[in-house]
Amino acid sequence: MRKIAIIGAGSWGTALALVAARAGNEVRLWAHSAQVAESLRLNRENPIYLPGFSLPDSVLPTNDLAEALLDAEMVLTVVPSHVCREVYQQMLPHLLPEMIFVSATKGIESGADFSLSTTASADRLKSAPRRMEEVVRDVIGSQFQPNYVALSGPSFAQEVAKDEPCAIVAASSSTECAAAVQRALSSVTGSRFRVYTNNDVIGVETAGAIKNVMAIATGAVNGLGLGYNSAAALVTRGLAEMTRMAVRLGGRAETLAGLAGIGDLMLTCFGSLSRNRRVGFELGRGRKLDEIISEMREVAEGVKTAKAAHELVAKLAIEMPITTGVYQMLYEGKSPRELELELMERPLKPE
């Protein structure tokens, strides 16, 4: 049994609290909203983000970071990428070198978000955008080098909460830390939450972030009324773009053929529970982004990640036409139909 702090009580954070509790751990679940924390305490359920699932007694909800982090052996953050830095800065006084920091956030911090940080130096600003590992090391590195693990893979919160079979990956440069997370989230018997380990943090985090951008593009294809041929072509070429970026950043191509790559890509692009796919679908139907976002309770990471990815494309001078097109569709007014035509009329080339 481990003492695990889960920071973020949205649907995925709540589902991971259920997973950790089923595996026999003592869990403290931190909610940013005092109202959500109070509801979790009183009702033993998350009626806003994950209704219908009772929290076991081993899960203690709280709105107090100090209480959540007290004696924690693992700190599992499940917060939107654009607030990750702020949350870690708030946690910093309560963090210890022996803790294992696990990020379940699938996004990239954009230069714009990074520039808002009061602790960002001029030199650091030049290197934005940042993966979540880089954000965590930026914040904690002045005090100690964190034991970092990225948790990613095909996993809808609702299905995990139902205890349906699921496989994900825990990636870390430390074999021991990855294995510790693997053990902590796996039940001794009858586990339906299977965790594989991997040492390619860059590949896993890049895949987990960019697949959300591809899901917006795929949703737009569906929203335009196009069929499986179009969607399959886009997802396949999207995987090529994800791989290109991951390798350029220092990740391994084979990681993109695994759970964090093609596995999560298929789930997010084709699954009806995908928030990013829903954004793209509504854009394809002709609705405006602000209107779509205003109706969503949780963050569709692909919207902000498209901006960060666009910055990376420019910085790395790599060709990623789908990623660039999604950015233009979200932020420059390009219509989904214009994006479709532009992608199909690009110069012919070898695969």
MOGIDA-V882236 format. One record per residue. N is the residue number from 0. RES is the residue in one small letter. NEAR is the number of other C-alpha atoms within 10 Angstrom. D_CENTER is the distance of its C-alpha to the mean C-alpha in Angstrom with 1 decimal. Layout:
# MOGIDA-V882236
n = (N:N)
res = (RES:RES)
near = (NEAR:NEAR)
d_center = (D_CENTER:D_CENTER)
This chain:
# MOGIDA-V882236
n = (0:1:2:3:4:5:6:7:8:9:10:11:12:13:14:15:16:17:18:19:20:21:22:23:24:25:26:27:28:29:30:31:32:33:34:35:36:37:38:39:40:41:42:43:44:45:46:47:48:49:50:51:52:53:54:55:56:57:58:59:60:61:62:63:64:65:66:67:68:69:70:71:72:73:74:75:76:77:78:79:80:81:82:83:84:85:86:87:88:89:90:91:92:93:94:95:96:97:98:99:100:101:102:103:104:105:106:107:108:109:110:111:112:113:114:115:116:117:118:119:120:121:122:123:124:125:126:127:128:129:130:131:132:133:134:135:136:137:138:139:140:141:142:143:144:145:146:147:148:149:150:151:152:153:154:155:156:157:158:159:160:161:162:163:164:165:166:167:168:169:170:171:172:173:174:175:176:177:178:179:180:181:182:183:184:185:186:187:188:189:190:191:192:193:194:195:196:197:198:199:200:201:202:203:204:205:206:207:208:209:210:211:212:213:214:215:216:217:218:219:220:221:222:223:224:225:226:227:228:229:230:231:232:233:234:235:236:237:238:239:240:241:242:243:244:245:246:247:248:249:250:251:252:253:254:255:256:257:258:259:260:261:262:263:264:265:266:267:268:269:270:271:272:273:274:275:276:277:278:279:280:281:282:283:284:285:286:287:288:289:290:291:292:293:294:295:296:297:298:299:300:301:302:303:304:305:306:307:308:309:310:311:312:313:314:315:316:317:318:319:320:321:322:323:324:325:326:327:328:329:330:331:332:333:334:335:336:337:338:339:340:341:342:343:344:345:346:347:348:349:350)
res = (m:r:k:i:a:i:i:g:a:g:s:w:g:t:a:l:a:l:v:a:a:r:a:g:n:e:v:r:l:w:a:h:s:a:q:v:a:e:s:l:r:l:n:r:e:n:p:i:y:l:p:g:f:s:l:p:d:s:v:l:p:t:n:d:l:a:e:a:l:l:d:a:e:m:v:l:t:v:v:p:s:h:v:c:r:e:v:y:q:q:m:l:p:h:l:l:p:e:m:i:f:v:s:a:t:k:g:i:e:s:g:a:d:f:s:l:s:t:t:a:s:a:d:r:l:k:s:a:p:r:r:m:e:e:v:v:r:d:v:i:g:s:q:f:q:p:n:y:v:a:l:s:g:p:s:f:a:q:e:v:a:k:d:e:p:c:a:i:v:a:a:s:s:s:t:e:c:a:a:a:v:q:r:a:l:s:s:v:t:g:s:r:f:r:v:y:t:n:n:d:v:i:g:v:e:t:a:g:a:i:k:n:v:m:a:i:a:t:g:a:v:n:g:l:g:l:g:y:n:s:a:a:a:l:v:t:r:g:l:a:e:m:t:r:m:a:v:r:l:g:g:r:a:e:t:l:a:g:l:a:g:i:g:d:l:m:l:t:c:f:g:s:l:s:r:n:r:r:v:g:f:e:l:g:r:g:r:k:l:d:e:i:i:s:e:m:r:e:v:a:e:g:v:k:t:a:k:a:a:h:e:l:v:a:k:l:a:i:e:m:p:i:t:t:g:v:y:q:m:l:y:e:g:k:s:p:r:e:l:e:l:e:l:m:e:r:p:l:k:p:e)
near = (11:19:20:27:30:30:28:22:29:24:21:22:25:31:26:23:32:24:23:26:25:19:21:17:20:19:26:25:27:29:25:17:13:13:11:22:23:15:16:24:16:10:12:18:20:22:15:14:19:19:11:12:16:15:20:14:10:16:23:20:27:23:20:14:19:15:17:25:24:14:16:23:16:23:21:26:23:24:25:22:25:20:13:22:24:17:19:20:16:14:17:13:11:15:22:16:12:13:18:22:23:26:25:25:25:27:32:33:26:23:18:15:18:22:17:10:13:8:13:13:10:9:8:14:15:10:12:22:26:23:21:27:20:17:21:22:18:18:23:20:12:8:13:13:14:19:19:24:29:30:30:26:27:20:21:19:19:19:13:20:20:12:16:11:12:16:17:21:24:29:30:25:16:14:14:12:22:27:18:17:25:21:17:22:23:20:19:11:7:8:17:15:21:15:23:17:21:21:20:20:25:25:27:29:28:26:33:31:30:29:33:28:34:31:32:33:34:30:29:30:26:23:21:19:11:13:11:10:8:13:20:15:11:21:22:15:17:25:21:16:21:28:25:18:25:23:17:15:14:12:22:19:19:12:22:26:14:16:22:28:28:24:20:22:29:19:19:28:28:17:16:12:15:18:24:25:30:25:27:33:24:20:26:24:16:15:13:14:17:9:11:14:15:9:8:12:11:14:15:21:23:29:22:23:26:29:25:25:27:21:19:21:17:12:12:12:10:13:13:19:18:21:25:19:24:27:25:18:23:22:13:10:11:14:17:25:14:11:21:18:10:13:13:9:9:9:6:7:5:3:5)
d_center = (26.0:23.7:22.9:19.2:17.8:14.6:13.7:12.4:14.2:12.4:12.4:9.7:11.2:14.6:14.1:13.2:16.3:18.3:17.3:18.3:21.4:22.5:22.4:24.9:23.1:23.9:20.8:20.6:18.1:17.8:17.5:17.7:20.2:23.5:24.3:21.3:22.2:25.8:25.1:23.2:26.2:28.8:27.6:25.4:23.0:20.2:22.0:19.8:16.3:17.3:21.1:23.4:22.1:24.2:23.0:25.2:27.5:25.5:22.7:23.7:22.0:22.6:22.1:23.5:21.3:24.4:25.0:21.4:21.6:25.3:25.9:22.3:22.0:18.2:15.8:12.4:10.2:8.0:8.4:7.5:7.5:11.1:12.4:11.0:14.3:16.4:15.3:16.0:19.3:20.2:19.6:21.5:24.9:24.0:22.2:24.2:24.2:24.4:21.1:18.1:14.9:11.8:8.3:5.7:3.4:1.5:4.9:8.5:11.2:14.1:17.7:18.6:16.2:17.3:20.8:20.8:20.5:24.0:23.6:22.7:25.6:27.0:26.3:22.7:22.3:23.6:20.7:17.9:15.2:13.3:10.4:9.1:12.0:14.4:13.6:14.3:17.3:18.6:18.9:20.1:22.0:25.1:25.7:24.6:22.4:19.4:18.8:15.2:13.0:9.5:8.6:7.2:9.2:10.6:10.5:11.4:12.0:15.6:16.6:15.4:17.4:20.3:20.2:20.1:19.8:16.3:15.5:12.5:12.7:13.0:13.5:15.8:18.9:20.7:21.7:22.8:19.6:17.6:20.5:20.6:17.1:18.2:21.3:20.0:17.8:20.5:23.6:26.9:28.1:26.8:23.1:21.1:17.7:18.2:16.4:17.2:17.3:16.9:17.7:15.9:13.1:13.3:13.2:10.3:8.0:9.7:9.5:5.9:6.0:9.5:9.6:8.4:11.5:13.5:12.9:14.4:17.2:17.9:18.1:20.5:22.6:22.9:23.7:26.4:27.9:27.5:27.5:25.9:27.5:25.7:22.2:22.8:23.9:21.0:18.4:20.5:21.0:17.3:16.8:19.6:17.9:14.6:17.1:19.2:16.7:15.4:19.1:20.1:17.8:19.2:17.1:19.0:19.5:19.8:16.2:15.3:17.8:16.1:13.5:10.4:12.3:14.8:13.9:10.4:12.0:14.9:13.2:11.2:14.3:16.9:15.8:17.4:14.8:12.2:11.9:11.3:14.3:16.2:16.0:17.4:19.9:21.3:21.6:23.5:25.8:26.7:25.0:23.9:20.3:21.3:22.9:19.9:17.5:20.2:20.3:16.7:16.1:12.3:10.2:9.5:7.0:9.1:12.1:11.6:9.9:13.1:15.1:13.6:13.9:17.4:18.3:17.4:19.4:22.3:22.1:22.0:24.4:22.7:23.2:20.3:22.1:19.5:16.9:19.9:21.1:18.0:18.1:21.8:21.4:19.1:21.0:24.4:25.6:25.7:26.2:24.4:27.9:28.5:25.3:26.4:29.9:28.7:26.6:29.5:32.1:30.7:33.3:33.7:32.6:32.2:29.0)
